[in-house]
Amino acid sequence: MLARAGLTIHISPYALPMPLIGCVIAMLPIWIDLPQEAAALVGFLIAFRLRVHLTRRPTQA
């Protein structure tokens, strides 16, 4: 029997003030020398809860 993988991603915002802190972190490259991509990623992870769930479902052969 083969297994088929399924990936579920849930993104939900944290309660205040976490989104505001994440926004400030993401804007840091304006004031200091910091990679913009890294600041945006860290700001996103601070502001939002990211839950990933991997499931395996058997398939009929």
KESE-126559 format. One record per residue: residue number from 0; residue in three letters; chain; x, y, z of N, C-alpha, C in turn. Coordinates in pm, 1 decimal. Example, Ala and Ser with C-alpha at 12.3 -4.5 7.8 and 13.67 -1.06 7.14 Angstrom:
// KESE-126559
R pos code unit     n_px     n_py     n_pz    ca_px    ca_py    ca_pz     c_px     c_py     c_pz
R   0  ALA    A   1319.0   -569.0    780.0   1230.0   -450.0    780.0   1320.0   -330.0    780.0
R   1  SER    A   1285.0   -225.0    708.0   1367.0   -106.0    714.0   1290.0      3.0    787.0
//
This chain:
// KESE-126559
R pos code unit     n_px     n_py     n_pz    ca_px    ca_py    ca_pz     c_px     c_py     c_pz
R   0  MET    A     84.1   -118.1      0.0      0.0      0.0      0.0     88.6    124.4      0.0
R   1  LEU    A     57.1    217.6    -83.8    133.2    341.0    -92.3     75.3    445.3      4.0
R   2  ALA    A    160.1    537.6     45.9    114.6    644.6    134.9    125.1    777.9     61.6
R   3  ARG    A     22.4    857.5     74.2     20.9    990.2     13.1     34.5   1093.8    123.8
R   4  ALA    A    132.8   1181.5    111.4    157.5   1282.2    214.5     69.1   1404.5    190.9
R   5  GLY    A     19.4   1458.5    298.9    -58.4   1581.7    293.6     -0.6   1681.9    391.7
R   6  LEU    A     11.6   1804.9    349.4     68.0   1908.9    433.0    -38.5   2014.8    459.6
R   7  THR    A    -61.5   2043.5    587.0   -158.2   2145.4    626.8    -83.6   2255.5    701.1
R   8  ILE    A   -103.3   2379.7    658.9    -37.6   2493.6    722.7   -145.8   2588.5    774.4
R   9  HIS    A   -139.6   2619.4    904.2   -232.3   2714.5    966.3   -152.6   2838.0   1007.1
R  10  ILE    A   -197.6   2954.1    962.3   -134.6   3080.7    999.2   -239.5   3164.5   1071.2
R  11  SER    A   -210.4   3201.5   1196.1   -303.9   3284.1   1272.1   -224.5   3388.5   1350.9
R  12  PRO    A   -278.1   3509.5   1363.6   -204.3   3614.3   1434.5   -205.7   3591.1   1585.0
R  13  TYR    A    -96.6   3629.1   1648.7    -90.9   3629.2   1794.4   -171.3   3748.1   1846.6
R  14  ALA    A   -196.6   3748.8   1975.9   -266.1   3861.3   2038.3   -173.1   3982.7   2042.9
R  15  LEU    A   -233.1   4100.3   2055.1   -152.3   4221.8   2067.2    -63.5   4211.6   2189.1
R  16  PRO    A     51.5   4262.8   2191.6    121.1   4350.8   2098.4    216.4   4278.0   2003.4
R  17  MET    A    208.8   4145.9   1994.1    304.8   4071.5   1913.2    307.2   4115.1   1765.9
R  18  PRO    A    191.5   4138.4   1698.1    198.8   4187.6   1560.1    268.6   4323.8   1548.4
R  19  LEU    A    251.0   4408.5   1648.5    318.0   4538.7   1645.1    468.4   4523.6   1661.1
R  20  ILE    A    510.5   4434.5   1749.1    653.7   4408.3   1767.5    712.1   4347.7   1640.7
R  21  GLY    A    638.6   4255.3   1579.1    684.7   4195.9   1453.7    699.5   4299.1   1344.1
R  22  CYS    A    609.1   4395.2   1339.6    615.9   4502.4   1239.7    739.4   4589.0   1262.7
R  23  VAL    A    768.7   4619.2   1386.2    887.5   4699.9   1417.6   1013.8   4624.1   1379.3
R  24  ILE    A   1018.7   4494.7   1407.8   1135.0   4412.0   1371.2   1151.9   4410.9   1219.6
R  25  ALA    A   1041.4   4398.2   1146.0   1048.5   4393.7    999.9   1094.6   4527.6    940.8
R  26  MET    A   1074.4   4638.0   1013.1   1115.3   4768.4    963.2   1256.0   4808.3   1007.1
R  27  LEU    A   1324.5   4725.0   1083.6   1459.4   4757.9   1130.9   1558.9   4789.4   1019.5
R  28  PRO    A   1553.4   4724.3    901.1   1651.1   4759.4    796.8   1645.3   4905.2    750.7
R  29  ILE    A   1538.8   4976.2    782.3   1531.4   5118.7    748.0   1634.8   5197.6    828.8
R  30  TRP    A   1654.0   5158.0    954.9   1739.5   5234.3   1044.7   1878.8   5175.0   1062.3
R  31  ILE    A   1893.1   5043.8   1056.4   2024.1   4981.5   1076.4   2054.4   4887.5    959.5
R  32  ASP    A   2182.0   4855.3    944.7   2225.1   4768.3    835.5   2193.3   4623.3    871.6
R  33  LEU    A   2083.8   4573.5    814.9   2034.0   4439.6    843.7   1972.3   4384.4    716.3
R  34  PRO    A   1993.1   4256.8    685.0   1929.5   4201.9    564.2   1776.9   4212.2    572.8
R  35  GLN    A   1716.2   4266.7    469.3   1571.9   4290.6    469.3   1493.9   4159.6    475.6
R  36  GLU    A   1541.0   4056.1    404.1   1469.4   3928.0    402.8   1468.3   3864.3    542.3
R  37  ALA    A   1581.9   3872.0    610.4   1590.1   3813.9    744.8   1499.4   3888.3    842.3
R  38  ALA    A   1498.4   4020.5    833.6   1413.4   4099.3    922.5   1266.0   4072.0    896.0
R  39  ALA    A   1228.8   4059.6    769.1   1088.9   4032.0    735.5   1047.5   3894.2    785.4
R  40  LEU    A   1134.5   3794.6    771.0   1102.4   3659.6    817.6   1087.7   3655.1    969.7
R  41  VAL    A   1181.4   3716.5   1040.4   1173.2   3717.4   1187.0   1050.4   3795.3   1233.5
R  42  GLY    A   1020.9   3908.1   1169.1    900.9   3984.4   1204.5    774.4   3905.5   1182.0
R  43  PHE    A    769.4   3830.1   1072.4    652.3   3746.1   1044.8    636.2   3637.6   1150.2
R  44  LEU    A    747.8   3572.7   1186.6    740.2   3464.7   1286.0    705.1   3516.4   1424.8
R  45  ILE    A    739.5   3640.5   1454.2    700.8   3700.4   1582.8    552.3   3736.6   1581.8
R  46  ALA    A    501.8   3784.5   1470.0    364.2   3834.4   1463.5    260.7   3723.3   1445.4
R  47  PHE    A    299.0   3613.1   1379.6    202.1   3510.0   1345.6    241.8   3373.1   1399.2
R  48  ARG    A    142.5   3295.9   1437.8    162.7   3157.4   1479.4    153.6   3071.0   1354.3
R  49  LEU    A    254.9   2993.0   1332.5    262.8   2908.8   1214.0    263.8   2763.6   1260.5
R  50  ARG    A    158.0   2689.2   1226.2    149.5   2548.1   1263.1    147.2   2464.5   1136.3
R  51  VAL    A    237.2   2367.7   1130.4    248.7   2280.0   1013.9    220.3   2137.6   1059.1
R  52  HIS    A    134.1   2069.7    984.5     96.3   1933.1   1018.4    111.6   1845.7    893.8
R  53  LEU    A    193.2   1742.9    906.3    214.9   1650.2    795.6    137.4   1521.8    824.5
R  54  THR    A     55.5   1480.6    729.7    -22.7   1358.2    747.0     11.4   1261.4    633.3
R  55  ARG    A     -5.0   1135.1    660.7     11.9   1031.9    559.3   -117.0    953.6    548.6
R  56  ARG    A   -170.5    950.3    429.5   -294.4    877.9    404.6   -267.1    760.6    310.8
R  57  PRO    A   -310.9    644.1    346.0   -291.0    529.8    254.7   -378.0    544.2    129.1
R  58  THR    A   -323.4    503.4     16.5   -397.8    508.7   -109.5   -420.5    366.1   -159.5
R  59  GLN    A   -522.7    350.0   -235.2   -551.3    219.4   -295.6   -461.0    200.2   -416.2
R  60  ALA    A   -395.3     86.8   -424.2   -305.9     58.8   -537.1   -381.0     -7.5   -652.3
//
